[in-house]
């Protein structure tokens, strides 16, 4: 009986008394990028039993477990492949520490994009088809300027003209493509296109490309598409830096440095880059520079963000570009008695300066309402001087392009599946030049737009939009657009788009007088009185109807595959056309007019694959068909013969077939990596840069097909150092007549990331 009472008492005490405390057990560690070794903040570390935490700014984490027996961990991040399920044993006091490496995704389906809708969407879910070139993409190819990064983009053709390196999208020229930096308009169209080689990649996080008119959201100049250069976000609570330099063929070098600082409420970035090259001349038998000018260029950029409260923040940015180019130009000054051209050489010096600044006030409330009020201003100063061989001044041109914009944009989530985007903007653009008549007026506009995204089911997303814009130069314009996305299943999506685009006549096209007597021609703006009658041309805005339909297959195991059909109908395209010949203008007198209607249509195909854990492959093909529908222009050859351009002629400088490929590999164990990329372009209708107007006379001249192949080999260390050797145009394929240059080039360089905190 005594023993029975003893057992009962023991059981009761064990039941009623609290259990002794169990020593705390946890798993801790760091999540890093498998390629670079850099910490990954914001990754989710989850116990499969239910508990989860996010990594801090150093990639560190500590997660508590209720017991010390083996537990299962899964680590995920939107920009990385998920980890394998890890089985580990939790240890008391967090003594069990791990290093977990995540592989970057070979494609950017989960990148957040904003350009196509002015609101954030995951790339795989955005209704507007968007192409993204990431920092990882252009770092692996060694690209250092925006034109180099875009050279591998599907449906984008980098063309060299008198403006520099412009971007042609789906057969629509660069003067009809809007270029933005962080959503702010870039100015400086010397001949039409924005020179993309002037924009450094040293502070760029990614480039978003929207093909098809963006006029509903962005107005004039977005008739062919939008290129948005997005710089790196200032980050709080961090201090780091980066140093880059390379040296290559033609005595080319481009050192750059970046610095980032962030406290609890203030974050800023600052960067600078210098580019210099002696240039090259592929044909020494002429005095003319057949190649690239000797160039010096400096880029300085800064961006800052101040957190005023949990919902309000103040942002600001500033960018400066200084550039000088020098080359030898040989021109035909006149015709002798036998009709032969008499040539003379000149020394040309061109200087370009771009100054940009903005300040913005941003509001974000519980993910339902976001607003942005922004003031932006920019000045582009273009100077060009011509000297004879004795050093005496012969000719000059100076242009100052000033642009200012005050804009407001808001996104409001009304309910699940209902998002409204609206905005207002007022712009002022003025052009002062030695080549404009006194009657030239600034271009002012006001605009408002509304876009409504509606998702009636999980499979459908409907996105209509409309913009009203009024210009003082030609009146008002309405631009509607409609986007539709259907998700058959999560990995298969169909997208459709139709939109109405426009481009207002520029100040230069209206009031320009370019009296280039040294070359024997003159160009008049449409509103400049011409001839004895004083006739003027009342320029209308260019308009377009753009449409496309695409099918996309994507998943982590299958990669990304997309095929797109597009159709663009263009009306009232503005160009200068030859009117007559006069004394001193043996190459003719030209006037800007609405002269052409055209169609560009074609098919794009793209595939991005991960062949193994270490190797990625991207291949794309574009078929472009274009045709001039009608024209009233009469082309007069310098000899005086007249030939009418017939219906059915093609637009110049647009190859029918383009093939691009990109193969990259990186071995994490050794830190060794390599990228091979290249392109093929079929023949294209050709016109010399020195010509004015379109092709003059017959027969048509075509530039031949061209293939390029490039190689970049690099070695990375865990301390942030990388060295590389890059070879461009390995086939050394050049053709002076058609501007196929440069030849083979070799660069060596290094990058060093500094972790200062």
Helices and strands as residue ranges (DSSP letters): H 2-16, E 25-33, E 44-47, E 52-54, E 60-65, E 70-76, E 86-89, E 91-92, E 96-102, E 112-113, E 121-122, G 123-125, E 130-134, H 135-141, H 146-150, E 156-161, E 164-169, G 174-176, E 177-181, E 184-185, G 196-198, E 204-211, H 215-218, E 225-231, E 238-248, E 252-253, E 256-262, E 266-277, E 280-281, E 291-292, E 294-307, E 312-335, E 341-365, E 369-388, E 393-415, E 418-433, E 443-454, E 460-471, E 475-489, E 492-503, H 507-511, E 513-516, E 521-524, E 542-555, E 559-582, E 585-610, E 615-631, E 634-636, E 642-644, E 657-667, E 672-681, E 684-685, E 702-703, E 706-716, E 721-728, E 745-755
